[in-house]
Amino acid sequence: MQLESQLPEQTVPDNGRESGGPAPTPGTRRPGGRTARTRAAVRDAVLAGLTEHGYPGLTVEYVAAHSGVHKTTLYRRWKDVEGLVADALDLAGEDSWVPPDTGSLEGDLRALAQEVVTSFTDPAVAASGSAMIAAAFQSERAAEALRDYYIERFARCEALVERAVRRGELPVPPDAAPEIPADAASGATPHRGIDAGALVRSVSAPLFFRLFITREPVDDTVAEQAVAATLAAARAGAFTAAGEAGASPGVTR
């Protein structure tokens, strides 16, 4: 469930220019060539600026100077700083991340929790991811992009839930029939009766609360506590509901 560490590696645009095409729709394959390299270079400059100056100090001029893309191009394609930050988050959601598959629900949840801990405590990746989340507290457009990013992440975790159901690790209401057809990418058939997003949120929420609300440290012990609490709730049926009752919009389909 990382943020910054899931972004593509830095690239440099050809001659500091781009092809002039529109930015691709979030969640779709990015176009190749100069446009993709330009978008990646702009993204890297946005992350650097957020890390160095925070959202209030980020400017289009900074992004232009650090990306090699002329500011008139930035204004034309991204309009303003909010647009730049939102697109950086959109680009983060276009990766190939899949939830861990360790062979057990407990192992998968533990791996997810460890991803969060690493993402926001490892000095090599923590600063830019934290800066992105901080930006969402100051920009509604960035908040919407961040929300969409995590909703899409939680949707991918339906495969994790389906595997746990097949192994008999999660209770399923008798009338909660699986949806057909199966997801072509994961091979999973999401169950209407289990809210995968709520289950995964239960693991990550205590960690994010400590990281960004109370500003307390997180470590493996805290992560294990979150996993244990989520497992207990899941096994008690806390994330199941007949049909689609109690499902989170945009997550359980």
C-alpha positions in Angstrom: 0.0 0.0 0.0 3.0 2.3 -0.4 2.6 5.7 -2.0 5.9 7.2 -3.2 7.8 3.9 -3.5 5.3 2.7 -6.0 6.0 5.5 -8.4 8.0 4.8 -11.6 11.7 5.6 -11.6 12.8 9.1 -12.6 13.2 9.9 -16.2 14.3 13.0 -18.1 12.4 14.5 -21.0 13.9 14.9 -24.5 15.2 18.5 -24.8 12.9 19.6 -21.9 9.9 19.5 -24.2 6.8 17.3 -24.6 4.6 16.2 -27.4 1.6 18.4 -26.5 -0.9 15.5 -26.1 -3.3 15.4 -23.1 -2.4 13.7 -19.9 -3.8 10.1 -19.9 -6.8 9.1 -17.9 -5.7 7.9 -14.4 -5.5 4.2 -14.1 -4.8 3.6 -17.8 -1.5 2.7 -19.5 0.7 5.8 -19.9 1.6 6.7 -23.5 5.2 5.9 -24.4 7.8 8.3 -25.8 8.3 12.0 -25.0 4.9 12.7 -23.5 5.4 9.9 -20.9 8.9 11.1 -20.1 7.8 14.7 -19.7 5.0 13.7 -17.4 7.4 11.6 -15.3 9.9 14.4 -15.1 7.2 16.8 -14.0 6.0 14.3 -11.4 9.6 14.0 -10.0 9.9 17.8 -9.8 6.6 18.0 -7.9 7.7 15.4 -5.4 11.0 17.1 -4.9 9.3 20.5 -4.4 6.8 19.1 -1.9 9.5 17.4 0.0 11.7 20.5 0.0 9.2 23.3 0.5 5.8 21.6 1.3 2.6 22.4 -0.5 2.5 26.1 0.4 6.0 26.6 -1.0 5.6 24.6 -4.3 5.3 26.8 -7.4 5.0 26.2 -11.1 8.3 28.0 -11.5 10.0 25.5 -9.2 8.6 22.6 -11.2 9.7 24.2 -14.5 13.2 24.8 -13.3 13.6 21.2 -11.9 11.8 19.3 -14.7 13.2 21.1 -17.8 9.6 21.7 -19.0 8.8 25.4 -19.8 6.3 27.0 -17.4 4.0 27.9 -20.3 3.7 24.2 -21.1 3.0 23.5 -17.4 0.3 26.1 -17.2 -1.3 24.8 -20.5 -1.4 21.2 -19.5 -1.7 21.3 -15.7 -3.2 24.8 -15.1 -1.8 25.3 -11.6 0.0 23.7 -8.6 -3.1 21.8 -7.7 -3.2 20.2 -11.1 0.4 19.3 -10.9 0.0 17.6 -7.5 -3.2 15.8 -8.5 -1.6 14.4 -11.7 1.4 13.2 -9.7 -1.0 11.1 -7.6 -2.8 9.9 -10.7 0.5 8.8 -12.1 1.3 6.9 -8.9 -1.9 4.9 -9.4 -0.9 3.7 -12.8 1.6 1.1 -11.6 1.4 -2.6 -11.5 1.1 -3.1 -7.7 -0.7 -6.1 -6.5 -1.5 -7.2 -2.9 0.9 -9.7 -1.4 0.2 -13.4 -1.7 2.0 -15.2 1.2 -0.3 -18.2 1.3 -2.4 -17.0 4.3 -4.6 -14.1 5.3 -2.5 -13.4 8.3 0.7 -13.3 6.2 -0.9 -11.1 3.6 -2.1 -8.5 6.2 1.2 -8.6 7.9 3.0 -7.8 4.6 0.5 -5.0 3.9 1.2 -3.5 7.3 4.9 -3.7 6.8 4.6 -1.9 3.5 3.0 1.0 5.3 5.6 1.1 8.0 8.5 1.0 5.5 6.9 3.6 3.2 6.7 6.2 6.0 9.8 5.3 8.1 12.5 4.5 5.5 14.4 7.7 4.9 14.9 6.8 1.3 11.2 7.0 0.5 9.3 8.4 3.4 9.7 12.2 2.8 7.9 12.4 -0.6 5.1 10.1 0.4 4.5 12.1 3.6 4.6 15.3 1.6 1.9 14.0 -0.8 -0.4 13.2 2.1 0.3 16.6 3.7 -0.7 18.3 0.4 -4.1 16.6 0.6 -4.8 18.4 3.8 -4.3 21.7 2.1 -5.8 21.1 -1.4 -9.2 19.7 -2.1 -8.1 18.6 -5.6 -5.1 16.8 -4.1 -7.4 15.2 -1.5 -9.7 13.9 -4.2 -6.7 12.4 -6.1 -5.3 10.8 -3.0 -8.8 9.4 -2.2 -9.1 7.9 -5.7 -5.6 6.5 -5.4 -6.4 4.5 -2.2 -9.8 3.5 -3.4 -8.2 1.9 -6.4 -5.6 0.2 -4.1 -8.3 -1.2 -1.9 -10.2 -2.5 -5.0 -7.1 -4.5 -6.0 -7.1 -6.1 -2.6 -10.3 -8.0 -3.5 -8.0 -10.7 -4.8 -6.5 -11.0 -1.3 -10.0 -11.5 0.2 -11.0 -14.0 -2.5 -8.0 -16.1 -1.8 -8.8 -16.1 2.0 -12.4 -17.1 1.2 -11.2 -20.1 -0.9 -8.9 -21.2 1.9 -11.8 -21.0 4.4 -10.1 -18.3 6.4 -13.1 -15.8 6.2 -16.8 -16.4 6.9 -19.1 -15.6 4.1 -22.9 -15.1 4.6 -24.8 -17.9 2.9 -26.7 -15.5 0.6 -23.6 -13.5 -0.4 -23.0 -15.2 -3.8 -19.8 -14.3 -5.7 -20.1 -12.0 -8.7 -19.6 -13.4 -12.2 -17.5 -13.1 -14.3 -14.2 -13.4 -12.4 -11.7 -10.6 -12.6 -9.5 -11.3 -15.6 -6.4 -9.7 -14.2 -6.3 -11.5 -10.8 -8.4 -14.6 -11.4 -10.4 -13.5 -8.3 -14.2 -13.5 -8.1 -15.1 -10.8 -5.6 -17.7 -11.7 -3.0 -20.4 -9.2 -2.5 -20.6 -10.1 1.1 -17.1 -9.1 2.1 -15.9 -5.5 2.0 -12.2 -5.9 1.0 -11.6 -2.1 1.4 -12.9 -2.1 5.0 -10.8 -5.1 5.8 -7.6 -3.5 4.4 -8.4 -0.1 6.0 -8.6 -1.8 9.4 -5.0 -2.7 9.0 -3.7 0.6 7.7 -5.9 3.0 9.6 -4.2 2.7 13.0 -0.8 3.2 11.4 -1.9 6.3 9.4 -3.5 7.7 12.6 -0.2 7.5 14.4 1.8 8.8 11.5 -0.4 11.8 10.5 -2.7 12.7 13.4 -1.0 12.0 16.7 2.5 12.0 15.1 3.6 9.0 17.1 6.2 6.5 15.8 5.2 3.3 14.1 7.2 0.1 14.2 6.7 -3.6 13.7 5.0 -3.9 17.1 2.4 -1.4 16.2 1.9 -3.1 12.8 1.4 -6.5 14.5 -1.2 -5.0 16.8 -3.1 -3.7 13.8 -2.9 -7.1 12.0 -4.1 -9.0 15.1 -7.1 -6.7 15.6 -8.0 -6.9 11.9 -7.7 -10.7 11.9 -10.0 -11.0 15.0 -12.6 -8.7 13.4 -12.4 -10.5 10.1 -12.8 -14.0 11.6 -15.8 -12.7 13.6 -17.5 -11.6 10.4 -17.1 -7.8 11.0 -16.4 -7.2 7.3 -19.2 -9.4 5.9 -22.7 -8.4 5.1 -25.5 -10.1 3.1 -25.7 -8.8 -0.4 -24.1 -5.4 -0.7 -25.3 -4.0 2.6 -22.5 -2.0 4.3 -20.3 -2.0 1.3 -18.0 0.9 0.7 -18.8 2.8 -2.5 -16.2 2.2 -5.2 -14.6 -0.7 -3.4 -16.8 -3.7 -3.1 -18.5 -4.3 -6.5 
